Structure formats: C-alpha cells, structure tokens
Amino acid sequence: RFLSHYVSCLTLVLELGQLIKTQQIKSEELTGIFLKRLKRYSHVLESVVTVTEELAYKQAKEADQLLAKGVYLGPLHGIPYGLKDIIAVPHYNTTWGSTSFKHQVLDIEAWVYKRLKSAGAVLVAKLVTGSLAYDDIWFGGRTRNPWNIEEYSTGSSAGPAASTSAGMVPFAIGSETAGSITYPAARCGVTALRPTFGTIGRTGVMSISESLDKLGPFCRSAADCTIVLDAIRGKDPDYPSSRRIFLHDPFSVDITQLTVGYLEDAEMEVVHVLESMGVKVIPFKLNYTVDSAQGILNFTVDVDMLAHFDEWQRSCKDDEYEAQDQWPLELRRARAIPAVDYFQWTFLYLFIRKMSFRVEKDSILSSLLDEVAKLEVQINVFFSDWEKVCVGNLVGMPVIVVPTGFTELSDPPSNNTRRRTTITTGIYAPPDHDHIALALAMAYQSVTDHHKQRPLIDDLGPDDTIRYPPEAVIPPRQLRG
C-alpha cells in the first residue's frame, strides 16, 4: 500500500525507469499499480476507452525477464503508458471515439506502437479521443479535467491529457491537427510536446489531414517528453510525410547562448525565471500578412476530412455522431467548397509551410518568419488564441506546453475547495529545433515544481461535492484533431 501510494505520486518516467533498472520494483508490479488507478478513476474522468490488462501484464513480464537476463532496453523499459484511441493495436478495439466505429478492430500495429514496444514500454490502456478526433465528446461521455472535474478537458487528446494529469499513466501519446495536444494539456496542467511536423510516423493512426496531423507525448516533465520523443521519432517508411529528423541533445544545450522572444500575452513568470538563469529575453510582436490563418486551416482540414469519411457521410452514419454541431455540420459545408477555392487555399498553405523552413524576404509571411529567424525560441500563449494556434500548426512549429502555476476558481463551490484552474504557457521553436524548446522547458522545471503537483481528485476539500450533471457550463470549442 505504501509502495502504491509512493509510485502513484512519483510518476516521472525517468524516476520510475531508475526504479526498474535498479530492480527496486518489477515492471509487472508497477503495471499493476497503474492498472488499479485506471480502473479506479476512469469512470469519474471518462478518460479511458479500453484497459489492455492482458497485454499489459504480458509485456511487463517480458520486460522483467529481459532485465533478469541483463538486457536493458533504455529508460522506457517496463514503463506503463496509454495511447489515444485513434492509434491501432491488434486484437483491441480502435474506436476513434465514435459510435460508428466502437467495435472496430484493426489488424495492424501502428508505427508509434511498434516503436514503444521495441523500447520495452508497456501499454496499459487505449485512452479517450473525441469522436473522430474532434473535441472531448465521445461515445462514452465527455472527458473531465482532474483539477476541476466539473470542467471538461477540451481537445480530442482528452484521454491522454486527463489520464496523465491524474497519475493514471506515467505518459501517453496523443495527436494534434489543430489544438488537440496544446488545449487539453493546458486545461489539465500537464507537460506536453507537439513536435515538428513529420517527426513521428503515423502509419496505423486515423487521419484527418495528412499535411497537418502530428503525434506527441503527454508527460509530467519536459525531460520525460524528451525521452519519449527520442524513442518514437524517425522515418516511417509507410507514411510519406514522415521525415528522418535528427534530435540534438536538449540536455547539452547552453541556454545562456539563446535569445528568447516573448509576446505581450506571455506568462512573465517563465520569462523572469529564464532571464535569471542567464537567457537573453526580448519582447517581439507577430506581424504577418495572411488575413486569416484559421481560414486556410479550416479549408484544408474540412475537405481533407471529408475525403477520408465521404462514404461514412453519404451513408448517413453521421446522423449518429455524438455532437451534430461538429463534424456533421462541417463536412456538409466542405462538400459545397469549389475545387478551385480549395486548391487556391492549398497552394497558399504549401507556400507558408515552405517559408517556415526557408525564410525569404518579401514573402507573405516574411515579417513573422523574419522575426522568428532572429530568435532561437519564443515564449507565448499561442494556445489561448485560436488564430495563433492555427499559425503554429500551419507552419509546423514545435511547441511544449509547460505548467506554471494555479489560480482559484472564479466561482468555487465552497471556500475550502481544493480544485484549481491551471496556468500554463507555450515555448515554441523553429521547425526541426525541438531540442531548444525542450531545453528551456527543462531549465524552467529544474527550479520550479509546478509540473510535479497532483490534482486531489480523492479529496476535494470541505463542503465540496461533485454535482452531476455539472453546473459549470464549458462552451464547446471548435477543435479538431
């Protein structure tokens, strides 16, 4: 019982990995602890689709047997984790969060699953995705925020964010097309990385838009994100947009040699901390000449999604979709978009993506990219502004979401509640420079402990009870992927 409590609080991957490596705990025992947490809290948070118990114990036993023979596969050896349920694992349902596909079994190992399996990691659960990777509503309910469980988690990587935040898994893999890593990570107060586009292969993963879809880790720390990213990055031979991107060592970056820009809406506590550690920080503004980045993204995403689910919509299966104001409405609109308009927007998008990797003067994004080119990294809260979220995704820039503190609820159920609203910020870097964002996040977390805090979902405080249905109303967000 003491060990279970100790491990459930000590969910940093590097620390758990050290316990396994030194054989202070077996993977099979560690896996059992997290399986119990998954079963205990899944009904409260509505964040788990399938507990993969049989597979988990099999993989954990194999990890222990390898270690007994002196074979150590690395820092993820024997570590439990979860996958967003758009990622295929043989013999288990891959539901895509949708009533239409809730019994679907795909006889394929997703590339990212194969990478984690080869690293010795142990799959304990398929975690909630919003229906067809849109927002946090799925066929089993709506996923909640562990820090304030009358709130919803937002974003389709709802299960990975909520489950990591609640200590149900040490880490999880989610996805983003536009906002579905950054938004739920910010709401649930976890550290999460949306890497450079193309860093992680997506074979065996449901697609919305091949030119925008990305996978990324949800963890408790930036160091853990680094370890997971290193295990799953690489060229996927079966996925055309996958690239072999070299990951420089974030642990060896000299942050005192970096110039970091921050927007006026940045979380200044992070700026001041990094400045005190020797980082040069300067203010800057985004001045770009695209009328609407979200207009480009909406055109691209909606038409691409319709191409994937054309038959599904034509057969009227969208009538059973869980939220009629989401994909069903958008796909009907997409069917009316003229081909000429779509290709014009596509050419503009491809031009933006090209410019993000090669800055040229007088380009449509010249002022934005010229400013970015002067900086190694930026601190900002892009994910608080939908337009900026769209810019980051169109350009393919990496961003790491970092917890920076908490505020009191604006309308608390009691004066003694332990519920909180999380504060987070985003650290962006130019494409292919994920290591810079990771290095700065690790530096910040080395002198703060916000990322180590745990929501007290077992003890909300005196005079605080959960009302069902919730009285707090969270407006629906138009978030995809």
Buried (B, 14 or more C-beta within 10 A) or exposed (E): EEEBEEBBEBBBBBBBBEBBBEEEBBBBBBBBBBBEBBBEBBEBBBBBBBBBBEBBBBBBBBBBEBBEEEEBBBBBBBBBBBBBBBBBBBEBBBBBBBBBBBEEBBEBBBBBBBBBBEBBBBBBBBBBBBBBBBBBBBBBBBBBBBBBBBBBBBBBBBBBBBBBBBBBBBBBBBBBBBBBBBBBBBBBBBBBBBBBBBBBBBBBBBBBBEBBBBBBBBBBBBBBBBBBBBBBBBEBEEBEBBBEBEBBEBEEBEBEEBEBBBBEEBBBBBBEBBBEBEBBBEEBEBEBEBEEBBBBBBBBBBBBBBEBBEEBBEEEBBEEBBBEEBBBEBBEEBEEBEEEEBEEBBEBBEEBBEBBBEBEEEBBBBBBBBBBEEBBBBBBBBBBBBBBBBBBBBBBBBBBBBBBBBEEBEEBBBEEBBBBBBBBBBBBBBBBBBBBBBBBBBBBBEEBEBBBBBBBBEEBBEEBEEEEEBEBEBEBBBBBB
